[in-house]
């Protein structure tokens, strides 16, 4: 089996993808800005097994990408959205291609709800992911990359851990509907595709959690798992914009999120969850088990909610 290179393996999705690719028999190279950092779930025993090897690389610096691929001889790569690259990672993607990578798995976003080339710049989250997909299509061709498009992350609820701990969450967007897809599901699907290829000719692989719920419901569900009853309170849009701008250090991103939270829930779902059943089914298709329940994920990851 060809060796694979995972960029950003310290991330909670990429780390699972790395472990999963190794379970499928791949030699896994871990491309990291800081090759000494801890990787979640990767034990000293894992690294002594010979299935993993660390290499220095930064997805936002094409010359390091080229060097890492040349050094490792990897043929397949897992990549993520590297913020702040003015060319939407085009040079780094070209470096992958010209140095021997022949297949890429990209962690994209289900917010891309139409042809990536038709996404306007004002739709900031889908636009950023769409530009990378376009570059992959132009450089590798549709047959040689897969976009994994997950839904709304379960980890987003950990933003409210302080509110959950105190038993009251005053926020904007409690009615926003989400699926709570977990890092383990996203990572195992991505790692399986990276090691063994896509199934059924899939070029875009949606990945969703098994239950659609309102964000407020998810906050309260997390609270119950953690032994807290959480009272919900509403925050105004202007306050939310201020809060999210401070959180993400980006007013355009905050404006996009407030706009999404403000949309009619049914219309919002039509755009974001039009491939929902397929996305839930993809988890079982690639992992052999049902999609992970949100509450089960919270129970297994309580440290993420510690304050």
N, C-alpha and C positions, 0 to 999 in steps of 0.2 A: 504494500500500500504506500502511496506517495506521502511524503512528509508534509505537514501543514504548519502555518505560522499564524499565531493569534496575536493581533495587536490589541493592546489595552487589557491584558489578562488580570489586572488587579480589580477590574470592574466586576460587579456581582453577576452580570450575565456572561461576560467573556470568560470568567474563571470556570463557570459551569460548562461552557462550550469547550474549553480546553480539556477538562476532565472527561467529558463525554467523547470527544474525538479520540482520546487515548484509549478509552474503553472499547472503541471500535477498531483498535489496532494501529492507529496512526502514531508516528513519531511527531511530537508537538513541540514547536519552538515558540517560546513566550517572548514576544517583542515588547519591551518596556522602556519608558523614559529613564527610570531608575531601576536597574536590574537587581538591586538588593532589597526591594520592597517585598513585604509579605503579600502572598496571594491567597485569598480566601479559599479554604477547602483543600489547598495543596500542602500536604504534609512532607516532612523530610523523607519519609519512606517512599512517597510518590516520586520525589526527585531522584532518589537513589536507584529507582527502578530502571532508569535509562530511557523512559518514555518521554521525559521532559528535558528541555534545555533552554536556558535563558539567553537572550540576546538584546543588546541595547538598540532601541529605535524609537522614533517619535513620528507619529502619523502626520504631523503637521510640517515635518522636515523631510522632503523627498529624498535628499541625499542619504539620510540614515535609513530610510525605507529600502532604497536600492542596495545599500551595503548589507543590511540584514538578510535580504532575500538571496543575494549572491553568496553570502557566508553560509547560509543554512541549506541552500539548494531546495528550499520548499517549493512545492508546486501548487498548493492551494492556500488561500488566505482568508481570514476572518477580519473584517474591518468595521469601524464604527464612525459616527459623525464626529469629526474633529472640528470643534468650533474655532472660528477666527481665521480660517484659511481663505484668502481672497479669491482663489480659483476653485473653491468648492472641492478641494482635494484632487484636482485634475492632474497636477504634476506628480503627486504621490501614487495615483492610480496608474499613470504612465510608467512610473518607476517599478511598480509591481509587474506590469506586463512585459517591459523590456528586459527584466532580469530573471524571468522564468516562471512567474506565476501564470497558470492557465485557467484557474477557476477561483471566483471570489464569492464569499457570503457576506452580505452587507446588512447590518442591523439598522433597518429603516424605520418607518412609522406608518401605522394605519391611517394617520391623518391625511395621507395622500389618497384622495377619494376620486381622482380622475387621472387622465394622462399626465404624467409628471411634467411634460413640456407645456401644459396649460395652467399650471399652478402659478398664481400671481405672487409677486414678492411680498405683498401685504399679509399673506397667509404664512407667517414667518416660520412656524415649525414644519409644516408640510413642504414649504418652498426649499428650506435648507436641505432636507432629506431628498427631495426630488432632484435637486441639482447634482447630488452625488450619484443618484440612479442614472441620470442622463449621461454623466461622464463615464460611468461603467458601461452603459449601453454603447456609447460612441467608441470606447477604447477596447472593450472585451467582446462586445456583441451579446445579444440577449441569451444565446445558448450557453454562455460561459460565466454567468453570474446569477445568483439568486438573491432577491431582496426579501428578507424576513421582516414582515410588517406586523409588529405586535400592537395590541390595544393599549388601554390606559394602565399604567404600571401599578401593581399593588404597593410598591415602595413609596408611591406618592403620598400615601396616607401617613407614613412616618413623619411627614412635615408637621403633622398636627400632634406629635407625641407630647409636647408640653401641655397642650389643651386637654388631651386625653388623660394625662396624669392628674390634672386638677379637676376633671369631671365636667368641664364646660368648654365648648368650642364655638366661638363666635367667628364665623367666616363667611365668605361669599361663595356661592356655587354649591350649596348643599343638595340641590335638585339635579345637578349635573350627573348624567348616567355614565357609569364606567363598568368595566368587566374585571378589573383587578388581576390582570395576568401577572404571573410570578416570575422572578428571575430564573428559577429552576426550570420552568417550562420553556421559556425563551432560550435559555442556554442549551438545554438538551436538544431542542429542535435544531438550533443553529449548529451545534457540534456534530449532530448526526448527519445533517446535510453536508457539512464540510468534509467529513470523513468518508461518507458513502454516496453522496450525491442526492439530488432531489428525486422524489417519487412522482409517478404519473405525469411526467413532463412538466412539473410545476416550475415556473420562473419567478412567481411571486407567491410567497408562503405567509398567509395571515396566521397569527397566533393570538388566541383570546382565552381569557379565564372562563370558567364554566357557568358563571351567573352574572347577569347584568343587575346592577344595584345603583341607587343614588349614592353620591359621594358621602352625604350625611349618614346614610345607612352603614356605609363601610367604616366610617369613623366610629359609630356606635358599636358595630360588630367587633372592631378591634378592641374597643374599650371593654366589652364583655369578656373577651378572651383574656384580657389583662386584669380582670377583676374590678373594672370601673364602669359605672353607669354615667354616660356622657350626655349632658343637656346641650342641645343645639341652639345657637343664636345666629341671627343674620347680620352680616356686615354689608354696608352700602357699597355701591360700585366704586365711588371715588376713594373710599377708605381702602377697598380691596386693591385698587390700582397702586396706591401708595405703598401698601404692604407688599405686594408682589414685585414692584419695582425694586424695593429694598432687598427682597429675597433673592431675586435673579440678577440684580445689577443691570437691568435692561428694561427701559420703559417700553420699547416696541414689543418685546416678548410679553411683558405684563399686560399690555393693551390687547394683544392677541388672545391671551388666556381669559381676560375679563370678558372679551367679546364672545368667546366660546361658551363660557359659563352663562352668559346672558341670553343665548339663543334658546328658542323653543326646544325643549328636550326631545320631542318627537322628530323635528326637523334635523336636529343635531345628530340623532341616532341614525337617521336615514343616510347621512353622509359618512359617519365614522364606522357604523356597524353593519354596513350592507353585506359584508362577507362573514358575519358573525358565526353562523353554524359551521361554515367551512373552517374557520379559524379554530374553533373548539375541537373539531374533528382532526385537525392537523396535529394537535398535541398527541393524540392517541396514535395517529398514523405513523409518527416518527419516534415516539417513545415507547409505544406498546402499553400505555396506561392512560387513564382518564386525566383530564386537566386538573390541576391542583386547586382545591377550594381555598378561598381567601382566608377564612378562619384558620384552616390547617396551616397555612403559610405563616400567619401571625403567631400561632402557637409555637411553631418551630424556630421563629426568629425574634423572640421577645427582646433580645439585646438591642435590636434596632429601634425599639420604642423606649429605651431607658433614658431617663433625664437626670 
